[in-house]
Amino acid sequence: MHPRHDEQRALIAEVARILTPGGLLYISDILLEDDERNQTRYAAYAQQLKTPYGVFATDDGAVVRHHDLADLHALLPAFTLMEEREISVVTMNGHEARAVQLLAHKQ
């Protein structure tokens, strides 16, 4: 997802618009990490570019965002959460990270 709040809300609103009632939405995302490496890059990027906390650029230039679980829930007012699962994943650069999988249906 795009890292900005308004862009994320617009994306989820469009998904809600095109899904029929009962249609499914699956989100899998990495959660905010509390290790020093991630905390440092979240803070530096937020201060430098005035982005939401959790946004950063990868070494290859991709701009990504790790989310607070409450922020992901806040994106889903048109959906009913059916299942939520926190998992451990290994990122592309080999670091272990906490992730979440959400399954929701359109009301």
C-alpha positions in Angstrom: 0.0 0.0 0.0 1.0 3.6 -0.5 2.6 5.0 2.7 0.4 8.1 3.1 -2.8 7.8 5.3 -5.1 9.5 2.7 -3.8 7.3 -0.2 -4.4 4.2 1.9 -7.9 5.3 2.8 -8.7 6.1 -0.8 -7.4 2.6 -1.9 -9.5 0.8 0.7 -12.6 2.9 -0.2 -12.2 2.0 -3.8 -11.9 -1.7 -2.9 -15.1 -1.3 -0.8 -16.8 0.4 -3.7 -16.2 -2.3 -6.2 -16.7 -5.3 -3.9 -20.2 -6.8 -3.7 -21.6 -7.2 -0.2 -19.9 -10.2 1.4 -16.9 -9.8 -0.9 -13.5 -10.6 0.8 -10.5 -8.4 1.5 -7.2 -10.0 2.5 -4.4 -7.8 3.9 -1.0 -9.1 4.8 1.5 -6.5 6.1 4.5 -6.1 8.4 3.8 -4.4 11.7 5.9 -1.7 13.3 9.1 -3.1 14.7 10.6 -2.1 18.0 14.3 -2.8 17.3 16.8 0.0 17.1 17.5 -0.3 13.3 13.8 0.1 12.5 13.1 2.8 15.1 16.0 4.8 13.8 14.9 4.7 10.1 11.2 5.3 11.0 12.2 8.5 12.9 14.7 9.7 10.3 12.3 9.3 7.4 9.3 10.8 9.3 11.4 13.9 10.2 13.0 14.3 6.8 9.9 13.9 4.6 7.0 14.5 7.0 5.6 11.0 6.4 3.7 8.8 8.9 5.8 7.0 11.5 6.8 3.6 10.1 7.6 4.8 6.5 11.1 4.3 5.2 13.1 3.6 2.1 14.8 0.3 1.4 18.3 0.1 0.1 17.0 -0.3 -3.4 14.9 2.9 -3.2 11.4 1.4 -2.6 9.3 3.4 -0.1 7.4 1.1 2.3 5.5 1.4 5.5 5.3 -0.8 8.6 1.9 -0.4 10.3 0.5 -0.2 13.8 -2.3 -2.8 14.0 -4.8 -0.1 15.1 -4.0 1.9 11.9 -4.8 -1.1 9.8 -8.1 -1.7 11.7 -9.0 2.0 11.2 -8.8 1.5 7.4 -11.7 -1.0 7.5 -14.9 0.8 8.5 -16.8 -0.7 5.6 -15.7 -4.3 6.5 -16.3 -6.8 9.2 -13.1 -8.5 10.4 -13.5 -12.3 10.1 -10.0 -13.4 11.1 -6.7 -11.9 12.3 -3.5 -13.7 12.7 0.0 -12.4 13.8 2.8 -14.3 12.2 6.6 -14.2 12.0 8.1 -13.6 8.6 11.6 -13.2 7.1 12.0 -10.1 5.1 13.8 -9.8 1.7 17.0 -8.8 3.5 16.8 -11.7 5.9 15.5 -10.0 9.0 12.8 -11.6 11.1 9.7 -9.4 11.4 6.2 -9.5 12.9 3.4 -9.5 10.4 -0.4 -9.6 10.4 -2.9 -11.2 8.1 -6.4 -9.8 8.1 -9.4 -11.3 6.4 -12.5 -9.2 6.3 -15.8 -9.1 4.3 -17.7 -6.1 3.0 -20.7 -5.4 5.1 
